[in-house]
Amino acid sequence: MKYVVNTVWNHKSDIDWNRMKEGLEQLRDDEGAAEEVTWFEIDATTHGSVAVYSSKEKYEQYKTKLEEYRKDATDEIGAQIVHEFQGLVKASI
């Protein structure tokens, strides 16, 4: 059963979406990464993320590496997670 991780991030200044896209591209061939990752703008200094994993187990296996990426993001661009929601997909179209 698929597993979704949804986060909301605050940035210190306006988001540089070109830099963000470059960072996201680095995950493309990362073994264990989510099957799908979507980042979206909430406002000029806030973005949301939706990551879909093939299962909760796959997410748990990748979690340590994900936490390292998150720490790097915090250190490099000053973004902080303000909300995180996780759950099993129960319905989808």
URQUI-V914613 format. One record per residue. N is the residue number from 1. RES is the residue in one small letter. OMEGA is omega in whole degrees, 0 to 359 (NA if undefined). Layout:
n/res/omega
N/RES/OMEGA
N/RES/OMEGA
This chain:
n/res/omega
1/m/182
2/k/183
3/y/184
4/v/173
5/v/183
6/n/180
7/t/173
8/v/184
9/w/171
10/n/178
11/h/180
12/k/180
13/s/181
14/d/182
15/i/174
16/d/186
17/w/176
18/n/178
19/r/179
20/m/180
21/k/177
22/e/179
23/g/179
24/l/179
25/e/180
26/q/180
27/l/187
28/r/184
29/d/181
30/d/181
31/e/179
32/g/180
33/a/180
34/a/177
35/e/182
36/e/176
37/v/178
38/t/174
39/w/181
40/f/181
41/e/172
42/i/170
43/d/187
44/a/183
45/t/181
46/t/174
47/h/176
48/g/179
49/s/173
50/v/178
51/a/181
52/v/178
53/y/181
54/s/179
55/s/176
56/k/180
57/e/178
58/k/177
59/y/181
60/e/178
61/q/184
62/y/190
63/k/180
64/t/179
65/k/178
66/l/179
67/e/175
68/e/177
69/y/180
70/r/178
71/k/177
72/d/180
73/a/179
74/t/181
75/d/186
76/e/187
77/i/177
78/g/178
79/a/180
80/q/174
81/i/178
82/v/176
83/h/172
84/e/179
85/f/180
86/q/175
87/g/176
88/l/176
89/v/180
90/k/177
91/a/182
92/s/174
93/i/NA
